[in-house]
Amino acid sequence: MTNNLTAKPPVYYGWYIVAAAFFIGMVVTGSRSAFGVFVIPLSEEFGWSRSTISVAAATGALVGGLTQPFIGNLYDRLGARKVILASLVAVGLATISLTLTFHFFFFIFMFGFVLSTAGGGTRLIGPLVVRWFRRKRATAVSLTAVGTSVGSLVLVPFAMFLLQATSWRVSWAAMGIIILVLAVPLAFLLLRDDPSELGLQPDGDPEPSERDTSGIAAQRRGPLEVDRWVDSFHSLPMWQLNASYFVCGFTTLIISVHFVPYAIDRGVSPTMGATIFGVMMGLNVVGGIGAGLLADRFGRKNVLAMVYLMRGTGYVVMLLIPGTLGLWAFAAVVGFSWIATAPLTSTLTADVYGLRTLGTLTGVSFLGHQIGGVCGVLLGGFLYDLTGSYTLPFAIVGSLLFPAALSAFSIKERKYSTKYQVQPATAVTSGM
């Protein structure tokens, strides 16, 4: 009898990968999302204007984007585990080093260059999860992505609490220590590059030969799958995905940097502003998971378009409803749509263009996202200094979300996605 030897484990190891990825995203992105908490303290201590601080945030976004394709290429060549581990160590040390800030050039070097480059490796956690799943790909990647929202929900108010109880230097040191003490060991113990390392198949399915004999449809190569990342740009879906993702960066990074100062300008306390932002990020847990489940069931591009449309509606609501109510309404609407674009874009890219160059493709898409983010952050700081208000920049970036929704909706997913490229399993001859 060999049943005990071949029995499936009670929990597919891919879900441990998802759990580790969730926590890594939580502590890394959560600490970075707290940047807005430090805007006013840095301005007060060093006399920096909002535009000056926006330059540091924009530099970080741009450097992170520019280096991401190269880090993604390292992922394709060396594997995710090595790159992610090295990046986590560097992110933790760089975050702690921000406590030594004494001059703007030091700050822009550590935050804008060192921390932003190191953070690129941790973003490969999504492409790593993609390798472990096929049928449940969007659900798994969405669960990973909502870790970043939980991080913002927990660490943004935590950073504000520490800042007010001690100082902004202690607050940044604490977040760096959390990354080094908790995230690095977890990544070392749990992360693996591919299910084949443990003798597994994606989703925990049996070996392909066994699947064929059971009559399950066999997946085949999609019409746009590429062996070289550059070939993906010879087809329209990559441009549609990246155009929408550019707008995603434009409309999220400006909020990450300027929402808390905007809320304070509208009359709420710093703690309340950070709390509203944290709740908005927390709602991403529901929105992100829900988007993943819907995408696995009904396809990716329709859900992606809906997400962009919801976010655009959120900007309209915030600008039209005055006072604290408008801020909470924005948080409620945008909270369900904020993080969902990342896993949906990643899974749709994998479905259409395959896994061979997914690290590089993800890096290129993120570059476009960050270029959009740089434009949004700089636009917010510049127009605030010019007009004394965030109304105009928020109106501009919010209006871009509606064409982004149309761009995503027009992707011909059923024609190009490997999710729909199936062929009947070959019949097994009986030999009689």
C-alpha positions in Angstrom: 0.0 0.0 0.0 1.4 3.4 -1.0 -1.6 5.6 -0.1 0.2 7.1 3.0 3.2 7.9 0.9 1.3 9.8 -1.8 -1.3 11.4 0.4 -1.6 15.2 -0.1 -0.6 17.3 2.9 -3.5 18.9 4.8 -2.4 22.4 3.7 -0.8 23.1 0.4 2.6 24.7 1.0 1.7 27.6 -1.4 -0.5 29.0 1.3 2.5 29.2 3.7 4.2 31.3 0.9 1.1 33.5 0.8 1.2 33.9 4.6 4.9 34.9 4.6 4.3 37.3 1.7 1.3 38.8 3.5 3.5 39.7 6.5 6.4 40.9 4.4 4.2 43.2 2.5 2.5 44.4 5.7 5.7 45.5 7.5 7.6 46.9 4.4 4.7 48.8 2.7 3.1 49.8 6.0 6.3 51.5 7.1 6.7 53.3 3.8 3.0 54.3 3.8 3.7 56.2 7.1 5.7 58.8 5.1 2.9 61.3 5.3 3.0 61.2 9.1 6.5 62.6 8.9 5.8 65.5 6.5 4.9 68.1 9.1 7.5 67.2 11.7 10.3 67.3 9.1 8.9 70.6 7.8 8.9 72.1 11.3 12.3 70.8 12.4 14.3 71.6 9.2 12.1 74.3 7.6 11.4 72.2 4.5 8.5 73.2 2.3 5.9 70.7 1.1 7.4 70.9 -2.3 10.9 70.1 -0.9 9.6 67.0 0.9 7.6 66.0 -2.1 10.9 66.0 -4.1 12.2 63.3 -1.7 9.1 61.2 -2.0 9.0 61.7 -5.8 12.7 60.7 -6.1 12.0 57.6 -4.1 9.1 56.7 -6.4 11.1 57.3 -9.5 14.2 55.5 -8.3 12.1 52.6 -7.2 10.5 52.4 -10.6 13.8 52.8 -12.6 15.5 50.1 -10.7 12.6 47.7 -10.6 13.1 46.2 -14.1 16.7 45.4 -13.2 15.7 43.8 -9.9 13.0 41.9 -11.7 15.6 40.6 -14.1 17.6 39.4 -11.1 14.5 37.6 -10.0 14.2 35.8 -13.3 17.8 34.8 -13.2 18.5 34.1 -9.5 15.1 33.4 -8.0 12.9 35.4 -5.7 14.1 34.0 -2.3 17.7 35.4 -2.6 16.6 38.7 -3.9 13.8 39.2 -1.3 16.0 38.3 1.6 18.8 40.7 0.6 16.2 43.4 0.0 14.6 43.0 3.4 17.9 43.3 5.2 18.7 46.5 3.2 15.2 48.0 3.8 15.4 47.4 7.5 18.8 49.0 7.8 17.9 51.9 5.6 14.7 52.7 7.5 16.7 52.8 10.8 19.3 55.1 9.1 16.6 57.7 8.6 16.8 58.5 12.3 20.2 60.1 11.5 18.7 62.7 9.2 20.4 66.0 9.6 20.3 67.5 6.1 18.0 67.2 3.1 20.6 65.6 0.9 21.1 62.9 3.4 17.4 62.3 3.6 16.9 62.2 -0.1 19.9 59.8 -0.5 18.7 57.4 2.1 15.0 57.5 1.4 15.0 58.4 -2.3 17.8 56.1 -3.4 18.9 53.5 -0.9 15.5 52.6 0.7 13.6 52.9 -2.6 16.1 50.6 -4.5 16.1 48.0 -1.7 12.4 48.0 -1.5 12.2 46.9 -5.1 13.2 43.3 -4.1 10.3 43.0 -1.7 7.8 43.8 -4.5 8.8 40.5 -6.2 6.7 38.7 -3.6 3.7 38.9 -5.9 5.4 37.3 -8.9 6.7 34.6 -6.5 3.2 33.8 -5.3 2.0 33.6 -9.0 4.3 30.6 -9.5 2.6 28.6 -6.8 -0.9 29.0 -8.1 -2.8 28.8 -11.4 -6.5 28.3 -10.9 -6.5 30.3 -7.6 -3.9 32.8 -8.8 -5.8 36.0 -8.4 -7.1 35.0 -5.0 -3.6 34.1 -3.7 -2.0 37.3 -5.1 -4.8 39.4 -3.7 -4.4 37.9 -0.2 -0.7 38.8 -0.5 -1.5 42.3 -1.6 -3.9 43.1 1.2 -1.0 42.6 3.6 0.2 46.0 2.5 -3.2 47.4 3.4 -3.1 45.8 6.8 0.4 47.3 7.3 -1.0 50.8 6.6 -3.9 50.2 8.9 -1.6 49.2 11.7 1.7 51.0 11.1 0.5 54.5 10.0 -1.4 55.1 13.3 1.4 53.3 15.2 4.0 55.6 13.6 1.9 58.6 14.6 1.5 57.3 18.2 5.2 56.8 18.6 6.0 60.2 17.0 3.7 62.0 19.4 4.9 59.9 22.4 8.6 60.2 21.6 10.0 61.6 18.4 9.9 61.0 14.6 13.4 59.5 14.9 12.3 56.8 17.4 9.2 56.1 15.2 11.3 55.4 12.1 13.8 53.3 14.1 11.0 51.1 15.5 9.7 50.3 12.0 13.2 49.3 10.8 13.7 47.0 13.7 10.4 45.3 13.1 11.5 44.5 9.5 14.9 43.1 10.6 13.6 41.1 13.6 10.4 39.7 12.3 10.3 39.8 8.4 13.8 38.6 7.6 13.7 35.4 9.7 10.2 34.6 8.4 11.3 35.0 4.8 14.4 32.8 5.4 12.3 30.0 6.9 9.3 29.9 4.6 10.1 31.3 1.1 10.8 28.9 -1.7 11.1 29.9 -5.4 8.9 27.2 -7.1 6.6 24.4 -6.1 8.9 21.9 -8.0 11.5 22.4 -5.2 9.2 20.5 -2.9 7.9 18.1 -5.6 4.6 20.0 -5.9 2.5 21.3 -8.7 0.7 24.7 -8.7 -2.4 24.8 -6.5 -1.3 21.5 -5.0 -2.7 19.6 -8.0 -1.4 16.1 -8.8 1.2 15.4 -11.4 0.2 16.3 -15.0 0.1 12.7 -16.1 -2.4 12.0 -13.4 -4.5 15.0 -14.3 -4.6 13.8 -17.9 -6.0 10.4 -16.9 -8.7 12.0 -14.8 -10.0 13.9 -17.8 -9.2 17.4 -16.6 -8.4 19.9 -19.3 -4.8 20.5 -19.9 -3.5 24.0 -20.2 -1.5 25.1 -23.2 0.7 28.0 -24.2 -1.2 31.3 -24.8 -1.0 33.2 -28.1 0.9 36.1 -26.6 3.3 34.2 -24.2 6.8 35.5 -24.5 10.3 34.2 -24.0 11.8 37.7 -24.1 10.1 40.5 -22.1 10.5 43.1 -24.8 8.3 41.1 -27.1 5.3 41.7 -24.9 5.3 45.4 -26.1 4.6 44.2 -29.6 1.0 43.6 -28.5 -1.8 45.9 -27.3 -2.7 44.3 -23.9 0.6 45.3 -22.4 0.1 48.9 -23.4 -3.4 48.9 -22.0 -2.3 47.4 -18.7 0.6 49.8 -18.3 -1.5 52.9 -19.3 -4.0 52.0 -16.6 -1.2 51.2 -14.1 0.5 54.5 -14.8 -2.8 56.2 -13.7 -2.9 53.9 -10.6 0.5 55.3 -9.5 -0.6 58.9 -10.3 -3.7 58.5 -8.1 -2.3 56.6 -5.1 1.2 58.0 -4.4 -0.2 61.5 -4.2 -2.6 60.3 -1.5 0.1 58.4 0.4 2.2 61.6 0.7 -0.5 64.4 0.8 -3.6 62.9 2.3 -2.7 63.4 6.0 -1.6 67.0 5.4 -4.8 67.6 3.4 -6.9 66.2 6.2 -5.2 68.5 8.7 -5.8 71.4 6.4 -9.5 70.5 6.4 -9.5 70.9 10.2 -9.0 67.4 11.6 -6.3 66.5 14.1 -3.1 64.8 13.0 -4.2 61.6 14.8 -7.6 61.6 13.2 -6.0 62.2 9.8 -3.7 59.3 10.2 -6.6 57.1 11.5 -8.7 57.9 8.5 -5.8 57.0 6.2 -5.2 53.8 8.2 -8.9 52.8 8.0 -8.8 53.4 4.2 -5.9 51.1 3.9 -7.6 48.5 6.2 -10.7 48.4 4.0 -8.4 47.2 1.2 -8.4 43.8 3.0 -12.1 43.4 2.0 -11.7 45.0 -1.4 -8.5 43.2 -2.3 -9.7 39.7 -1.3 -13.1 40.3 -2.9 -11.5 41.5 -6.2 -9.3 38.4 -6.3 -12.2 36.0 -5.7 -14.3 37.8 -8.4 -11.4 37.8 -10.8 -10.8 34.0 -10.5 -14.4 33.4 -11.1 -15.3 35.9 -13.7 -12.0 37.1 -15.3 -9.6 39.8 -14.5 -10.2 42.8 -16.8 -13.8 43.5 -15.9 -12.9 43.6 -12.1 -9.9 45.7 -12.8 -12.0 48.3 -14.7 -14.5 48.4 -11.9 -11.7 49.1 -9.4 -10.5 52.1 -11.4 -14.0 53.4 -11.7 -14.6 53.1 -8.0 -11.5 55.0 -7.2 -12.4 57.8 -9.6 -15.8 58.1 -7.9 -14.0 58.3 -4.5 -12.1 61.4 -5.6 -15.3 63.0 -6.8 -17.0 62.3 -3.4 -14.1 63.7 -1.4 -14.0 67.0 -3.4 -17.8 67.5 -3.3 -18.6 66.6 0.3 -17.0 69.1 2.8 -15.4 68.5 6.1 -14.6 65.3 7.9 -17.5 63.5 6.2 -15.9 63.9 2.8 -12.7 62.4 4.1 -14.5 59.4 5.6 -16.6 58.9 2.4 -13.4 59.0 0.3 -11.8 56.4 2.6 -14.8 54.2 2.4 -15.0 54.2 -1.4 -11.3 54.2 -2.2 -10.5 51.7 0.5 -12.2 49.0 -1.4 -10.3 49.7 -4.6 -6.9 50.9 -3.6 -4.7 47.8 -3.6 -6.8 45.6 -5.9 -5.1 47.0 -9.0 -1.7 45.5 -8.2 -2.7 41.8 -7.9 -5.1 42.1 -10.8 -2.5 43.7 -13.1 0.1 41.1 -12.0 -2.2 38.1 -12.6 -3.5 39.3 -15.9 0.1 39.9 -17.1 1.0 36.4 -16.0 -2.1 35.0 -17.7 -1.4 36.7 -21.0 2.4 36.7 -21.2 3.4 33.7 -19.2 5.9 33.2 -16.3 9.2 33.0 -18.0 9.9 36.8 -17.8 7.3 37.7 -15.3 9.8 39.4 -12.9 11.1 41.7 -15.6 7.5 42.4 -16.9 6.4 43.2 -13.4 9.3 45.5 -13.0 8.6 47.4 -16.2 4.9 47.8 -15.2 6.0 49.1 -11.8 8.3 51.6 -13.5 5.3 53.0 -15.3 3.3 53.0 -12.0 6.1 54.9 -10.3 6.5 57.5 -13.1 2.8 58.2 -12.6 3.4 58.4 -8.9 6.2 60.9 -9.3 4.0 63.1 -11.4 1.2 62.9 -8.8 3.4 63.6 -5.8 5.2 66.6 -7.5 1.9 67.9 -8.8 0.4 67.8 -5.4 3.3 69.6 -3.7 3.7 72.2 -6.5 0.0 73.1 -6.8 -0.4 73.3 -3.0 2.4 75.8 -2.7 1.0 77.7 -5.7 -2.7 77.8 -4.6 -2.6 76.9 -0.9 -5.0 74.0 -1.5 -5.0 70.4 -2.6 -8.3 70.7 -4.5 -6.9 71.3 -8.0 -4.3 68.5 -8.0 -6.8 66.0 -6.5 -9.3 67.0 -9.2 -6.7 66.5 -12.0 -5.5 63.1 -10.8 -9.0 61.8 -10.0 -10.3 62.6 -13.5 -7.6 60.3 -15.1 -9.2 57.2 -13.4 -12.2 57.1 -15.8 -10.1 56.6 -19.0 -8.0 54.2 -17.1 -11.1 52.1 -16.4 -12.0 52.2 -20.1 -8.4 51.1 -21.0 -8.6 48.1 -18.7 -12.1 47.1 -19.8 -11.1 47.0 -23.5 -8.5 44.3 -23.0 -9.4 41.2 -24.9 -8.8 38.8 -22.1 -10.7 35.8 -23.5 -8.7 36.0 -26.6 -5.3 36.2 -25.1 -5.3 34.8 -21.5 -4.0 31.3 -20.9 -6.9 31.0 -18.4 -9.1 30.4 -21.5 -6.5 28.6 -23.6 -7.4 25.0 -22.8 -7.7 21.8 -24.8 -9.3 18.5 -23.9 -7.1 16.1 -22.1 -5.9 13.3 -24.3 -7.7 10.1 -23.9 -5.6 7.3 -22.3 -5.6 4.0 -24.2 -6.6 1.0 -22.2 -4.0 -1.3 -23.9 -6.6 -4.1 -24.3 
